[in-house]
């Protein structure tokens, strides 16, 4: 299993995770309110519940932010909707389809062929059983079959494509003048009454949440691995046993092919073999003539003109088996006896061999062997750890001494999470605020905050939710209100300058260097403003457009040139047609998902926030 998961980390996540189900479709969900930890489920599709456990499984048990949680939840809702619809239609994946799909995953292959042990090792490394994964793949096949009917049925006419190409490719050259809000802040003032009024009407904004500080111990597979001791002999033995796969050996190879077809008559084959043997004898006497003789006699069209040079190859290179076996056995600089294949007789020479050395691979091998040693130790200690923090519930010190762990202290943690990434876990927050831990002053049960890391916490300090006094937040409110007033002043002044420019006057405006804008716009440019820029009469330039930009001030655009789209043809037109087809397909899939929600009841524990 050496380095399998590390080398294929991204692929493993895709193969084993939510993306592999083929159900990642846009949904327009902007967020959920009250995404806390109370309640038995987050959403329900028909009679199937989606819980925090499902969220954790879908994200590989990696911590995610509260902002990301609704998006993952929506993906799971869509997954269950599609699978429910497929079930209603009696759609199933056959065993043959399942086997074909799994066999084609490169991460499960060795030398280009599906390898059962590698397959099982990869799944085990992700903490997943074979039946679990195969069910995911079946679901993926069924989902792709169903959604493909909607995503792949769009036909775009040439007229529509041409029109869209003209629209998308059209550009405007503009100059920009910005009246920045901060330039007007100094001229604004905020009274104490205004501050008090804002404070009174935004009480929730200044309410500090309930918080705790905890001490904690973390049992980590990685820490156990780091503590393992290895002898140089152990590392050397692993290198020697796995040198071919570890070292990534490459060989610079040349050959001469004396052609004899597979079905050639015996006398033709004998003649070709005799010629090859004669050339071998000549090369042994004069090795420097290899390139010359390859150009003269070799019938391999891909290498003959290069003196037989095949370049750098390795054990994975797609050569016929007899050639590959002989090539891999040859020492550097040695010329082979004639090697028979279906193409004739080959004379092979290995010009150079390069591979990673033991010293280069030693750190990698050491880390792997330590990790393997740590796996069993961690499994055993994890079970004992849970019992220990429970049996010594009044202190973390016994567990720290037993497992040689350091007792650490956190910053403030709320029910929504913590700033410390290791502690920012919904299950850990749930444990910290549980009755037994918060009020009973006991150790929490161990929580898996990440794969291979268990944490138990004990509350040190507790702060109930409380309103922050006005005196503390007054400076922040003043700055906010001044900024809002400055934005209004900038907008008023900007509108005046825009009106003057549109009237043919020349107010003092500082223009930036010209830039080109397409119909897709740029970050910060609102669609209405972009639309106005492209509606400007190209025959009456310059034209002026302006708009207030929240957080910035007021922006004036001077349209100085209108450039039509270049002609689109060939590969560019083909790519655009494909992209538009995919876009329309995604729209159809989204519509289908929304239709499913009308026929299959979806219940969210918290309703989507309004846009």
N, C-alpha and C positions, 0 to 999 in steps of 0.2 A: 504493500500500500504506500510505498515511499513517495511522498510529495504529491500524491494524486490530487487530493483536494486543493492543496495550495496552487498547483499549476492550473487547475480548472475551476477556480473559485467562482468566477463570474458565470461560467457555463453551468456549474452545479446549481447555482442559485436559480438560473433560468429553467433548467431541466426539472429541478425538484420543487420549485416554488410556484407561486400563483400564476406567473406568466405562462408556465407550461400548459395551463389549462386552456389557453387560447381565448380567454374571456376578458382581456383588458380592453375595455371600450369606454370612450368618454361618456360622462354622465351629467356634467354641468353642476355637480354638487359643490357648493361654496363653503360649507361648514355646518356644524351642528352645535346647538346650544346644550349646555348642561351635560357634557360628555363625562360624567363622573363615574364612579365605580360601584354605586349602589344599584340594585336590581339584578335580576337573574339573566337578562340577555340584552343585547344592544339593538337587535332587529330580528324580525321573524318573517320568513317567506313561506306562505301557506302555514303548515304546522312545523316547519323546520326553524330552529332557533340559531342565531349567530351570537356567540359569546366572546368575552375577552380571550378565552382560550383559542378560539378560531382566529382571532386577530393575531395572536402570538404565533400560531402555527403558520399563518400566511406570510408573516414577515421573518420567518426563520428565528423567532424568539429574540430578535434584535430590538432594543429600545427604539420607539418612535415617538415623535412629538404629538401633542394633542391636536395640532393642525393637520397632521398626516392621518390620524386615526379615522376621521370620517371618510376619507378617500379610499382607504383600505376596506372599510366597512361596506362602502357602496360597491366596490369590486366583488366582494363576497355575496352581496345581495344579487347582483347581476349574474354571478356564477350559478347560484341556486335557482334563479328564475329560468335561465337557459336550460339547465339540466332537468328542471321540472317539466318544461315544455317538451324537451326531447323524450322524456319518459312517457308523457301523454301521447306522443306520436309513435311510441314503441321503437325508438331508434336505439340501436345497440352497436357496440364495436365487437367485431369477431376476434377470435383468438389469433387468427392469421394477421389481422390488422395490428393487433397489440404487439405481437412478436416483431413484425416489420418495423414499427415505430421505434421500439426500444433498441433493436439491433442497429438502427441507423444513427443513434446518438454517438458522436465521436468519443465522448468521455467514457463510454463503456467498451471501447475497442482497444485491442492490442494488435499491432501490425495490420491495422485496417480491418480487423475481424472482431465481431462481438465476443467478449470474454466474460464468462459467467462469474468468475472470481472477482474480476475488476468491478463488475456490475454490483455484486453483493457488497464489496468493500466500500464502494462509493455511497451506497444507500446507508450502510452501517455508520459511515462517517458523518452522515447527516441525521442520524438517529431515526431512520425510517425503515420500516419493514418492507419486504418485497411485495406482499399483498397491498399495503397502503399505496406504494408507488404505482403499482399496476392499475389500481383503481383510478388514480389520478390521470394516468395516461388514457384509460378507457374514457373517462369523462372528457378529456381533451379532444379525443378523436370524435366523440359524439357532438361536442360543442362546435368544433370546427366544421363538421358536416352540416349542422343546422345553420350556423351563422354564415357559412360560405354561400348558402343559397341566396342570402340577402346582400352580402358584400360583393358578390361577383356577377351581378346581373345588370350592371349599368353600361349602357351604350351611349357614347358621346358623339353627336353628329359633327361633321367637319365644319359646318357653318358655326355651330356653337363654340367649337374649339378655336376657330379663327377669331371670332369676336372676343372671346375670353383672353386670347393671346394679345390682342391689341390693347385691351383694358389693363391687363396685368403688366404689360411691358411699357406702357406709357409712363413718362416721368415729368417732374417739374423741377426746374432749377430755382432755388429760393435763397434769399438772404434773411437773416433773423435778427431782430432787435428785442432784447429782454429787459423789462422794467422789473428789477428784483425787489421782492418785498422787504428784504433786510435793509435796503437803502432808505426805506421809509420808516423803519422802526423807531429811530431816534426822535422823530417828530410826533410820535403817538404818546398818549398818556392813559393810564388806567386808574380809576378811583378805588378806594377801599370798598365802597358799596358795590361796585361791579364785581370785585373779587368775591365778596360775600355772597352775592346773588348767584354767581357761577358755582360756588362751593355748595350752596344749599340745593341747587337744582341738579347737581351731579354727585350725590352722596355715594352712590355705588362705586364711582371712579376712585374715591379716596378711602375705601374700606379695605384695610389690611386683612388678608385671609388668615384663617387659622393655620398655625405653624408649629412645627416641632424641630428640635435639634436632637440628634441621636448619636450614640456611639455604636459602632458596628464591627463585626469581624467578617472577613471574606475568605471562603475556602475556594481556591482557584486551581484548576487543572494546570494552567500555565505556570503558576508559582511552584507547584509540585514538580513539574518537568524541569524548571530552572534549577531546582535543588538536587536533581539527580547527578550522580557521579559516573563518569564513563572512563574506561581505560583506552589508551591509544590503540591497543590490540583489538578491542571490540569495534572501534571505528574502522580500522584497517580491514578487518575481516568482512564487514558489511560492504566496504568499497570493492574488495576483491570478488565477493560473491555476486555483486550486481554491477560490475564495471561496465558491461556493454550498454545497459540501459541508463546508467547514471552519467557516464562520461560523455555521452553524446558524440561518439566517435564518428569522424568523417574521413573519407578517403578520396584522394584525387586519382582518378583511374583513366587509363587509356586502353584501347583494344583494337585488334584487327579481326575483321570478320571474313572468313572464307566461306562463301555462300553455298548452302546445300539444303534444298527444301526438305520439309518433313517427309513428304511422300516421294522423294527422289529415288531413283533406282540405286541399288547397292553399289554398282560400279561408280556412279556419280559421287556418292558419299565417300567411297574409298579414295577416289581421286582428290576430293576436297581435303580429306584428312591428311593425305600424303603431302599435299601442298602446304598445309598448316604446320606439319611436323618439320618440313624442310625450312620453313620460315623461322620456327623456334630455334633450330640449330644455328641459323645465320645470325639471329638476334643474340644468342648466347655468346657468339664470337664477336659481334659488333653491336652492343646494346644501343649505341648512339644513333643507329639507323632506324629506330622504331618508327618515328614520325614519317620518315621518307618511305619506308615500306608500307605503312598504313595508307598513305596517299596513293601508292601505286597499286596495292592489292585489295585493300578493304572494300567490302560492298555495303558497309553501313552508311547510308546517305547523310545521316545526321552528324557523323564524326570524321569520316574519311578525309574531307578537305582540311580538317584541323589536326591532321596527324594522329587521328584516333582518339583525341582528347574528349572524354565524357564529362569533365569538370568534377566538382565536389559532389560525392554521393554518400549515402549511408544505408543502414540496414532497412530503412523504411522506403527507399527508392524502389520504384516499380520496375524491377528487372525480372526476367525469367529465372526460376529457382536455381538451375545448375550454374548459371552465370553468377548469381548473387552469392551462392555458397562458396564458389571458388574465389571470388573477389574478396570476401570477408576473411578467408584463411590466408591469403597471400601476405608475406612480409613486405615491408616497404622496399621498392627497387627490384623485386624479383619478378621474373617473367614466367607465366604459367605454361604448362603443357596444353595442347589443344583441348578446349572444353566444348563438348557437343551440346547443342540446344536445337530447338525446332527450326532455327534459322541457318544452322550450319555449324562451323567450328570457329571458336573464339580464341585468340591469343591475348591474354590479359596481363597488364602491368600496373602495379600500384605505385604511383609516383610519389605520394606523400600521405602521411597519416597524422591527423591532429585530433586531440581529445582533451577534455578537462582533466587536470591533474588531481591527485589525491588532496593536495593542499588547498586547491580551489574549492573542492567539494566537502572538505572536512567540516566547516561550520554547518553546512546544510544537513549532512549526515548526522552530526552530533545532535542537532535540534530534533531531527526525526526520531532518533533512537531514544532520546530523553522523553519525547512525547509518547512513544509507545510504552515506555516503562511507567509513565505517569498515568496512563489510561486505567489500568487495573487499580493502582493505588487510590486514584481519585474516586473510582466507583465504590471501593470499600470504605474510604473515609467519608464520602458523602452520606452514606447510610448511618454511620456512627455519629456524624456531625449533628444530624437532626435529632437523634436520641439524646445527645449530650446537652444541647442548648435547652431541650425540654426538661431533662432530669435535673439540670442546674439552672432553673428558670430565673433565679434572683440575681444572676451576675453572668457577664460574658467572660470573666477572667478564667474560670475553669476550662472553657472551650478554647480560649486563646493559648493556655498553657498546654493543653492536651494535643492540639494540632499545630503548635508553634506558629500562631498567628498574631498579628499586631492589632491591638484595639485602636480603631481610628474614630475620629469625630467628624460629623457632617456640618455643613452650614444649615440654614433654615430650609425645611422641607414643607411644602403645602400638600393638600390633597390632590393637586394637579401634577405634582412632580417636584424634582430637585434640579439645581444647577449642575451638581456633580453628575457627569454622564453615567457613572457606574450606579448611582442611586436613583437616576431618573427612570423609574420603572413603575407602572401603575399597580402591580401586585405588591411591590415594596411599600408604596404609599398607603395602600389598603392595609397592609400589616401594621405599619407604624401608627395608624390612627384607629386600630381596632381596640375594642373595649379592654381586652386582656393586656395589651401592650401599653396603651395610653393611660388607663386608669389603674390597671392591676400591677403596673410597673414590672412586667415580666419580659423575658426575651421573646422576640418574635420567632415563629417557625422559619426555617431557612427558605429563602425565596431565590429562584434561579433568575438572576438579573440579566444573564447572557449565557450562551452555551458554555458549560464548563465552569461557571462561577455561581456559588451559593453565598448569600448574605443573610446574616441574622442581625437584627437591630434591637436596641434598648433605648427608650426615651430618656433624655437628660433634662430637656426643658420644653415647656409647652406654653404657647401664646394663643389664647382664644382670638377669634376674629374681632376686630375693633376698628372704630372710625379714627382715621388719622386727623389730629387737630388742625384747625384752619391755619394757625400760626406756622406750622411746619410746611404746609403746601402752598402758602401765599406766594413765595417767589416763583414757583412753577406756574401757578395760575396767571400771575401778572405777565410772565413771558409769553404764555399761550395767547392771552387776550391781546397783548401788544402785536403779536405776529398776525393775528386775525385782522386787526385794524389796519396794519401795514399792507396786508394783501388787498384789502378793500381800496385803500388809497392808491396802490399801484394799479389796480384794475380801472379806477376812475381816470387816473392820469393817462393810462395806456389807451383807453377808449377815446379820450380827447385827441391824442396824437394820431390814432388810426383815422378818426373822422377828418382831421386836417389833411392827412396824406391822401385820402380818398377824394377830397375836395380840390386836389391839385396844389396844396400848399406844401411848404418845405420846413416842417418843424425840425428842431435839432435832435436827430436820431442817430445812434451809433449802430451801424450794420456790421454783422459778422461776415466772414468770407462766404462766398456762394457755396451751396451744397445741393446735391441732387436727392430728391425724394421720390420713391415709388408709391404705388397704391397700397402697399402693405404698411407704409408709414415707418415709424420708429418709436422706441420706448418713450412714453410721456406725451405723445401726440394723440389727442383724442380723435375718434373717428369723425365727429362733426367738423372739426377744423380741417382734417385731411380732405374731407369731401368738398369743403369750400375752396380749398386750394386747387382741386382738379376741376371745379366748376367755373373757375376764373376764365374769362374770355381770352383765348390765346391770341386773338387778333388785336387786343387792346391792353398790351403790357407796357409798363409794369402794372400789376394789380396788387391790392393790399388786403390781407386777412388778419384778424386778430382775435385773441381769446384769452380769458383768464385761465391760468394754470395753477390749480391748488398746490400749495407747498412751494411755489416758485414766485408767482406774481402775475405779470401780464406779458404775453408774447405777441409781437407783430411780425407777420411774414410778408415779405416782398417777393412776388412771383416775377422773375425776370425772363424766364424762357419756358416754353412748353415743347417737350421732345416726344414725337410719336414713337411707338414701339417698333423695334427692328423686325424685319420679316422672320418668321419662325418656320423652320422646315427641317427635314432630316431627323437626326437624333434628338435635337432640342424639342421638336414638335411631338415626337414619340414619347419622350420623357414626360412632357406636360400632359399628354393624353392619359398616360398611366397614373400620374399623380392626381389628376382630376377624377379619374375613375375610382381611385382609392378613397379620395375625399368623399365622393358621393356614396361610395359603399359604406363608409363609416357613418354617414348620416342615416342611411337606410337601417343599419344595425341599431343605431341609437333610437330610431323611431320604433323598431321592433321591440326593443327592451321596454320602452314606455308603454307600448301596447300590452306587453306581458304583465306589466304592473296593474293594468286595468282588469285583467282576467284572473290573475293570481294575487291574492291579498298580500300586501307588504306592509308590515307594521314596524315603525321605528320607535324605539323607546324614547328618543328625543327627536323632535321634528327638525327638518333642515332649516337652517337660518335663511332669512329672506335676503335676496341679493341687493 
